[in-house]
Amino acid sequence: MLRRWSKAVTPISKFGSQQSHLNFVKDVTRQSYAGVAPAPTTIEDKPQPPVVKLDKMFWSKPCSLALPRDSPLKAEEPDYQGIKRFMLKLMLFYSKQSKSIRGANVVYRRIVSQIDKPPIYEVFNLEKTFKTTFSLLVLHMWLCLRRLKQEGNEGVEFGQYLYEIYNHDVELRVSKAGVNLLLTKWMKELEKIFYGNIVAYDTAILPEAKPGDFSNVIWRNIFSEDGSSTPDAAASQSVQAMARYARREVSCMTLTDKEALYSGNFMFTSLKHENRSGKGPQ
């Protein structure tokens, strides 16, 4: 039986996973989670990525992440009629639980869309490995679960459906990374890392936390390769930008209405050079 994500857990450490857990994930990291594209044969063939000015990003005022009513990206509940609707009602297709599970699946697809595509790695100068993808997945799960808790028991229940979908996906990702033996042990270790990161993010974003706590957690959980507690000079700008991004998403999620949240009809802030409004990441 899966642990309920909302239960209080003992932090693995103040700022995330212990060194042993870091080493554990690095074992999987040796296998990149995405194939590497062939290198261009000439300089002229090499695509030139847009210039990313990290120090200018994620300073804009937070806003709701809900999709516009006419957005082609919106997920709609199927509107069956007649005998088909009658039969589906008998099979509890329209029950609260079934609707919540469908909504949780859409929410998880929004998370995966944000963390599986190149922009987030390009913007924050991250290599796409199992470790970074898993760490980003946990960060965005935290953003959603934190917002769901604001809806009380109903949100916590919805969050449990989301967690179970996440857990199944992580198992598939571990298998895809080449882990065929001791899968249960690996999943237990990843569960510990998940809860350790969640506790660390919750603690570091509290009003009484020190100014640098949140960026140090981001560094330790996502960027650090050796378990060091503070960012090195080379990565500092990327770490600070991701901390601003995550803080802004926390505020944006709070502004996102309950209907959009439960139906999955929201999108995280675009990290593409050209987003829907024609502007870069804000």
C-alpha positions as CSV (number, residue, x, y, z in Angstrom):
1,M,0.0,0.0,0.0
2,L,1.3,3.4,-0.9
3,R,2.1,5.8,1.9
4,R,-0.3,8.8,2.1
5,W,1.7,11.8,1.0
6,S,-0.1,14.1,3.5
7,K,1.2,12.2,6.5
8,A,3.9,13.9,8.6
9,V,7.3,12.5,7.8
10,T,10.7,12.8,9.5
11,P,12.9,15.0,7.4
12,I,15.8,13.2,5.8
13,S,17.9,16.3,6.5
14,K,17.2,20.0,7.0
15,F,17.8,20.6,3.3
16,G,16.8,17.4,1.6
17,S,18.4,14.0,1.0
18,Q,21.3,12.5,2.9
19,Q,24.6,11.8,1.1
20,S,23.7,8.1,0.8
21,H,20.5,9.0,-1.0
22,L,22.4,11.4,-3.3
23,N,24.8,8.6,-4.2
24,F,21.9,6.3,-4.8
25,V,20.3,8.6,-7.4
26,K,23.7,9.1,-9.0
27,D,23.9,5.4,-9.7
28,V,20.9,5.8,-12.0
29,T,22.1,9.1,-13.3
30,R,24.8,7.3,-15.3
31,Q,22.1,6.5,-17.9
32,S,20.8,9.7,-19.5
33,Y,17.0,9.8,-19.5
34,A,16.9,11.1,-23.1
35,G,18.9,10.1,-26.1
36,V,21.7,12.5,-27.2
37,A,21.2,14.0,-30.6
38,P,24.1,13.5,-33.1
39,A,26.5,16.4,-33.1
40,P,26.4,18.7,-36.2
41,T,29.1,18.1,-38.7
42,T,29.9,21.8,-39.2
43,I,29.6,25.0,-37.2
44,E,27.1,26.4,-39.7
45,D,24.8,23.4,-39.1
46,K,24.7,23.9,-35.3
47,P,21.5,25.7,-34.2
48,Q,22.1,28.8,-32.1
49,P,19.9,28.8,-29.0
50,P,18.4,32.1,-27.9
51,V,20.3,34.1,-25.4
52,V,18.9,33.5,-21.9
53,K,19.4,36.3,-19.4
54,L,18.7,34.5,-16.2
55,D,19.1,37.6,-14.0
56,K,16.2,39.2,-15.9
57,M,13.8,36.2,-15.5
58,F,10.9,35.4,-13.1
59,W,10.6,38.9,-11.6
60,S,7.1,39.6,-13.0
61,K,4.0,39.8,-10.8
62,P,2.4,36.4,-10.2
63,C,-0.8,35.6,-12.0
64,S,-3.3,32.7,-12.3
65,L,-2.0,29.7,-14.3
66,A,-5.6,28.8,-15.3
67,L,-6.1,28.3,-19.1
68,P,-8.4,30.7,-20.9
69,R,-11.9,29.3,-21.5
70,D,-11.3,29.1,-25.2
71,S,-7.8,27.5,-25.0
72,P,-7.3,24.6,-27.3
73,L,-5.2,23.0,-24.5
74,K,-8.2,22.7,-22.2
75,A,-9.2,19.2,-21.1
76,E,-13.0,18.7,-21.2
77,E,-15.0,16.1,-19.4
78,P,-16.6,13.7,-21.9
79,D,-20.3,14.6,-22.4
80,Y,-21.9,11.3,-23.4
81,Q,-25.7,11.2,-23.9
82,G,-28.4,8.6,-24.1
83,I,-27.9,5.0,-23.3
84,K,-24.1,5.4,-23.2
85,R,-24.3,8.0,-20.4
86,F,-26.8,5.9,-18.5
87,M,-24.5,2.9,-18.7
88,L,-21.5,4.9,-17.6
89,K,-23.4,6.3,-14.6
90,L,-24.1,2.7,-13.6
91,M,-20.4,2.0,-13.8
92,L,-19.7,5.1,-11.6
93,F,-17.9,6.9,-14.4
94,Y,-19.4,10.2,-13.2
95,S,-18.7,9.5,-9.5
96,K,-16.7,12.0,-7.6
97,Q,-13.8,9.6,-7.3
98,S,-13.7,8.8,-11.0
99,K,-13.8,12.5,-11.9
100,S,-11.0,13.2,-9.4
101,I,-8.8,10.4,-10.9
102,R,-9.4,11.8,-14.4
103,G,-8.5,15.3,-13.1
104,A,-5.4,14.0,-11.3
105,N,-4.2,12.4,-14.6
106,V,-4.5,15.7,-16.4
107,V,-2.7,17.5,-13.6
108,Y,0.1,15.0,-13.8
109,R,0.3,15.4,-17.6
110,R,0.8,19.1,-17.0
111,I,3.7,18.3,-14.7
112,V,5.3,15.9,-17.1
113,S,4.9,18.4,-20.0
114,Q,6.9,20.9,-18.0
115,I,9.8,18.6,-16.9
116,D,10.2,16.3,-19.9
117,K,10.7,18.9,-22.6
118,P,14.0,20.7,-23.4
119,P,13.2,24.3,-22.4
120,I,13.5,23.7,-18.6
121,Y,17.0,22.1,-19.0
122,E,18.1,24.8,-21.5
123,V,17.0,27.7,-19.4
124,F,18.5,26.5,-16.1
125,N,21.6,24.9,-17.7
126,L,20.9,21.4,-16.6
127,E,21.9,18.1,-18.2
128,K,18.9,15.9,-18.8
129,T,19.6,12.8,-16.7
130,F,17.5,10.6,-14.5
131,K,18.6,12.6,-11.5
132,T,17.7,16.0,-12.8
133,T,14.4,14.9,-14.3
134,F,13.4,13.1,-11.1
135,S,14.4,16.1,-9.0
136,L,12.4,18.5,-11.2
137,L,9.4,16.1,-11.1
138,V,9.5,16.2,-7.3
139,L,9.7,20.0,-7.3
140,H,6.6,20.3,-9.5
141,M,4.7,17.7,-7.5
142,W,5.5,19.8,-4.4
143,L,4.0,22.9,-6.1
144,C,0.8,21.0,-6.9
145,L,0.5,19.2,-3.6
146,R,1.1,22.4,-1.6
147,R,-1.7,24.1,-3.5
148,L,-4.0,21.2,-3.0
149,K,-3.5,21.3,0.7
150,Q,-5.0,24.8,0.7
151,E,-8.3,23.2,-0.3
152,G,-8.5,21.2,3.0
153,N,-9.5,17.5,3.1
154,E,-10.9,17.5,-0.4
155,G,-7.6,18.7,-1.8
156,V,-5.6,16.2,0.3
157,E,-7.7,13.4,-1.1
158,F,-7.2,14.7,-4.7
159,G,-3.5,14.9,-3.9
160,Q,-3.4,11.2,-3.0
161,Y,-4.7,10.3,-6.4
162,L,-2.1,12.5,-7.9
163,Y,0.6,10.9,-5.8
164,E,-0.4,7.4,-6.8
165,I,-0.2,8.4,-10.5
166,Y,3.2,9.9,-9.9
167,N,4.4,6.8,-8.1
168,H,3.4,4.5,-11.0
169,D,5.1,6.8,-13.5
170,V,8.4,6.9,-11.4
171,E,8.4,3.1,-11.4
172,L,8.1,3.1,-15.2
173,R,10.9,5.6,-15.4
174,V,13.2,3.6,-13.1
175,S,12.6,0.5,-15.3
176,K,13.3,2.5,-18.4
177,A,16.6,3.6,-16.9
178,G,17.6,0.0,-16.8
179,V,16.8,-1.1,-13.3
180,N,15.3,-4.5,-13.5
181,L,16.5,-6.1,-10.2
182,L,15.6,-4.9,-6.7
183,L,13.0,-2.5,-8.1
184,T,11.1,-2.5,-4.8
185,K,14.3,-1.3,-3.0
186,W,14.9,1.4,-5.5
187,M,11.3,2.7,-5.2
188,K,11.6,2.8,-1.4
189,E,14.8,4.9,-1.7
190,L,13.1,7.2,-4.2
191,E,10.1,7.5,-1.9
192,K,12.5,8.6,1.0
193,I,14.0,11.2,-1.3
194,F,10.6,12.5,-2.4
195,Y,9.4,13.0,1.2
196,G,12.8,14.5,2.2
197,N,12.6,17.0,-0.6
198,I,9.0,17.9,0.2
199,V,9.8,18.6,3.8
200,A,12.9,20.6,2.8
201,Y,10.9,22.8,0.4
202,D,8.1,23.3,2.9
203,T,10.6,24.3,5.6
204,A,12.7,26.6,3.4
205,I,9.7,28.6,2.2
206,L,8.3,29.4,5.6
207,P,8.2,33.1,6.6
208,E,10.7,32.5,9.4
209,A,13.2,30.7,7.0
210,K,16.5,32.5,6.3
211,P,16.7,34.4,3.0
212,G,19.1,31.9,1.3
213,D,17.4,28.7,2.6
214,F,15.2,28.1,-0.4
215,S,17.9,28.6,-3.0
216,N,20.2,26.3,-1.0
217,V,17.5,23.6,-1.1
218,I,17.1,24.0,-4.8
219,W,20.8,23.7,-5.2
220,R,21.1,20.6,-3.0
221,N,18.1,18.7,-4.4
222,I,18.5,19.6,-8.1
223,F,21.9,20.9,-9.1
224,S,24.5,19.5,-6.6
225,E,26.5,16.5,-7.6
226,D,28.5,16.1,-4.4
227,G,25.9,17.0,-1.6
228,S,27.4,20.4,-0.8
229,S,25.0,22.7,1.0
230,T,25.6,25.9,-0.9
231,P,25.8,26.7,-4.6
232,D,29.2,27.0,-6.4
233,A,29.9,30.1,-8.3
234,A,29.4,28.6,-11.7
235,A,25.8,27.4,-10.9
236,S,24.8,30.3,-8.6
237,Q,22.9,32.3,-11.3
238,S,20.9,29.2,-12.5
239,V,20.1,28.2,-8.9
240,Q,18.9,31.7,-8.0
241,A,16.7,31.8,-11.2
242,M,15.1,28.5,-10.4
243,A,14.4,29.6,-6.8
244,R,12.7,32.7,-8.2
245,Y,10.8,30.5,-10.7
246,A,9.6,28.1,-8.0
247,R,8.6,30.9,-5.6
248,R,6.7,32.6,-8.4
249,E,4.9,29.3,-9.3
250,V,3.9,28.9,-5.6
251,S,2.2,32.3,-5.8
252,C,0.7,31.6,-9.2
253,M,-0.7,28.3,-8.0
254,T,-2.3,30.1,-5.1
255,L,-4.0,32.5,-7.5
256,T,-5.2,29.6,-9.7
257,D,-8.9,28.8,-9.0
258,K,-10.1,25.5,-7.6
259,E,-12.0,24.5,-10.8
260,A,-8.9,24.9,-12.9
261,L,-6.8,23.0,-10.3
262,Y,-9.1,20.0,-10.0
263,S,-9.7,19.7,-13.8
264,G,-6.0,20.1,-14.6
265,N,-6.8,23.1,-16.8
266,F,-3.7,25.2,-16.0
267,M,-0.2,25.4,-17.4
268,F,3.0,26.2,-15.6
269,T,4.8,29.3,-16.6
270,S,6.2,28.8,-20.1
271,L,9.9,28.4,-20.3
272,K,10.1,28.6,-24.1
273,H,11.8,31.5,-25.7
274,E,8.5,32.4,-27.4
275,N,5.5,31.7,-25.3
276,R,1.8,32.1,-26.0
277,S,1.9,35.9,-25.6
278,G,4.9,36.2,-27.8
279,K,7.2,37.2,-24.9
280,G,9.9,35.2,-23.2
281,P,9.7,33.7,-19.7
282,Q,8.7,36.3,-17.1
